[in-house]
Amino acid sequence: MKSQLLQFPPTDHDFDDVDPRRIRSRNRLLDAAESLLRTGGVEAVTIDAVTKASRVARTTLYRHFGSSSQLLAATFERLLPQTTLPPPDTGTLREQLIELLTSRATLYANAPLQTTMLAWIGLGRIANTAGGRSEDHGTTSTLRAHVLDSYREPFDALLQGSEARDKLDDFDPELAFCQLVGPIAFAWITGARDMTEEDCVRIVDDFLAAHLRDASKMQTDE
């Protein structure tokens, strides 16, 4: 039998053979948690607040989620599909990277819960290192993997395409993703600055300058 963590987060399909009342109670809990998250941040999503807002009993909540961390992770997971951005279909590699990175910066600006989610995942790693509950560690690790897959997919599609393979050196895909998206995410999480399209252009150009086999090719793309 698969473990509960491997099945995180359960979907409505997972509950097809379960009492429909369990599906409804789970959705009510997630609706309440999402509302509290949007209005009050992570600190507002407590067991007491969620059960009161959803009018679902505490014992029922614990049948679905083992802790407030698991409830938060499931709530963030519910919001995650909004982060998926398809890679641009046209333009040079440089132009497509700029468009994709600018879209990511716009997402952070217009959807602050995405940066809240990244900060919460990061804090979860610190807590896990310090020795937290093993089930919470599994919860945040699973969410982190889903977030990374969602965020990386459009960048991987571009950076593993034929033009990138032809023009770029043998770079580390994970490091490349961090070099491109890292400055955008850090700026929004810390509030250091509002990242503009010009900032995205500079980030992409610095990345390409470091990895192009022939630096003159970047100039011909402009």
C-alpha positions in Angstrom: 0.0 0.0 0.0 1.3 3.5 -0.9 2.1 5.8 2.0 -0.1 8.8 2.6 2.8 11.1 1.8 3.3 9.6 -1.6 -0.3 10.3 -2.3 -0.1 13.9 -1.2 -2.1 15.9 -2.0 -5.2 13.8 -2.4 -7.5 14.8 -5.3 -11.2 14.3 -5.7 -10.3 11.3 -7.9 -8.6 9.7 -5.0 -11.8 9.9 -3.0 -14.1 8.4 -5.7 -14.7 5.3 -3.6 -15.1 7.3 -0.3 -18.2 8.8 1.2 -18.9 12.0 -0.7 -19.2 13.8 2.6 -15.5 13.4 3.1 -14.8 15.1 -0.3 -17.1 18.0 0.7 -15.5 18.4 4.1 -12.0 18.4 2.7 -13.0 21.0 0.1 -14.6 23.1 2.8 -11.4 22.9 4.8 -9.3 23.9 1.9 -11.6 26.7 0.9 -11.4 28.1 4.4 -7.6 27.7 4.6 -7.2 29.5 1.2 -9.4 32.4 2.3 -7.5 32.8 5.5 -4.2 32.5 3.6 -5.2 35.3 1.2 -6.5 37.6 3.9 -4.1 37.0 6.8 -1.1 35.1 5.5 0.4 31.9 6.7 0.0 32.8 10.4 -3.8 33.0 10.0 -4.1 29.4 8.9 -4.4 27.7 12.2 -6.4 24.6 13.1 -8.9 26.6 15.2 -9.4 29.3 12.5 -9.9 26.8 9.7 -12.4 24.6 11.6 -14.3 27.7 12.7 -14.4 29.2 9.2 -15.3 25.9 7.5 -17.6 24.7 10.2 -15.9 21.3 10.1 -15.0 19.5 13.3 -11.4 19.3 14.4 -11.6 15.5 14.4 -12.7 15.6 10.8 -9.8 17.9 9.9 -7.3 15.5 11.3 -8.8 12.7 9.3 -7.7 14.6 6.2 -4.5 16.4 7.4 -2.1 15.3 10.1 -1.0 18.8 11.0 -1.5 22.5 10.1 1.7 22.1 7.9 0.0 19.4 5.9 -3.1 21.6 5.5 -1.0 24.6 4.4 0.9 22.5 1.9 -2.3 21.1 0.4 -3.7 24.7 0.2 -0.5 25.9 -1.6 -0.7 22.9 -3.9 -4.2 23.9 -4.8 -2.9 27.3 -6.0 0.1 25.8 -7.8 -1.4 25.3 -11.3 -1.5 29.1 -11.7 2.4 29.1 -11.8 2.7 26.9 -14.9 3.8 29.1 -17.9 4.2 27.6 -21.4 7.4 28.5 -23.2 7.0 31.0 -26.0 6.5 29.5 -29.4 8.4 32.1 -31.5 11.5 34.2 -31.5 15.2 33.6 -30.8 16.4 31.8 -27.7 17.3 35.1 -26.2 13.9 36.6 -27.0 12.0 33.6 -25.6 14.0 33.5 -22.4 13.4 37.2 -21.9 9.7 36.7 -22.5 9.5 33.8 -20.1 11.5 35.4 -17.4 9.4 38.6 -17.7 6.2 36.5 -17.4 7.6 35.0 -14.2 8.4 38.4 -12.7 4.8 39.5 -13.6 3.4 36.4 -11.9 5.3 37.3 -8.6 4.1 40.9 -8.8 0.4 39.9 -9.4 0.2 36.8 -7.3 2.0 37.5 -3.9 0.9 34.1 -2.6 3.4 32.5 -4.9 6.3 34.3 -3.1 4.6 33.5 0.2 4.7 29.8 -0.8 8.4 29.9 -1.7 9.2 31.6 1.6 7.2 29.0 3.5 8.9 26.1 1.8 12.3 27.7 2.5 11.4 28.1 6.2 10.2 24.5 6.2 13.7 23.3 5.1 15.3 25.3 8.0 12.9 23.7 10.5 13.5 20.2 9.0 17.2 20.7 9.3 16.8 21.7 13.0 14.8 18.5 13.5 11.1 18.8 12.9 8.2 16.3 12.6 9.0 13.7 10.0 5.6 13.8 8.4 5.9 17.6 8.0 9.3 17.1 6.4 7.7 14.8 3.9 4.9 17.2 3.3 7.1 20.2 2.5 9.5 18.1 0.5 6.7 16.8 -1.7 5.3 20.3 -2.2 8.8 21.6 -3.0 9.3 18.9 -5.6 6.0 19.8 -7.3 6.8 23.6 -7.2 10.2 23.0 -8.8 8.7 20.8 -11.5 6.1 23.4 -12.3 8.5 26.3 -12.3 11.3 24.5 -14.3 9.2 22.9 -17.0 9.0 25.9 -19.4 12.6 26.8 -18.9 13.7 23.2 -19.4 11.7 23.1 -22.6 13.7 26.1 -23.9 17.1 25.2 -22.6 16.9 21.6 -23.8 15.7 22.6 -27.3 17.7 22.4 -30.5 18.7 26.1 -30.6 20.0 26.0 -27.0 21.9 22.8 -27.6 23.5 24.3 -30.7 24.4 27.7 -29.2 25.1 27.0 -25.5 27.9 25.1 -23.8 27.4 22.1 -21.5 25.7 23.8 -18.6 24.1 22.5 -15.5 20.3 22.7 -16.0 19.5 23.1 -12.3 22.2 25.8 -11.9 20.9 27.5 -15.1 17.4 27.6 -13.7 18.7 29.2 -10.4 20.8 31.7 -12.3 17.7 32.9 -14.3 14.9 32.7 -11.8 16.8 33.1 -8.6 17.3 36.9 -8.8 13.6 37.4 -9.6 12.4 35.2 -6.7 14.9 36.7 -4.2 13.9 40.3 -5.1 10.2 39.6 -4.5 10.7 37.6 -1.3 12.9 40.1 0.3 11.2 43.2 -1.2 14.6 44.4 -2.4 13.2 45.9 -5.6 10.5 45.6 -8.2 12.0 43.6 -11.1 11.4 45.2 -14.5 11.6 43.9 -18.0 15.0 45.6 -18.3 16.2 43.6 -15.3 15.0 40.4 -17.0 16.9 41.4 -20.2 20.1 41.9 -18.2 19.7 38.6 -16.3 19.2 36.7 -19.6 22.1 38.5 -21.4 24.4 37.8 -18.5 23.4 34.1 -18.6 23.9 33.9 -22.3 27.2 35.7 -22.2 28.5 33.1 -19.7 27.3 30.1 -21.7 27.2 30.9 -25.4 29.8 29.0 -27.5 30.2 32.0 -29.7 29.5 35.4 -28.0 28.8 37.0 -31.4 25.7 35.0 -31.8 23.9 36.9 -29.0 24.5 40.1 -30.8 22.9 38.8 -34.0 19.8 37.9 -32.0 19.2 41.5 -30.9 
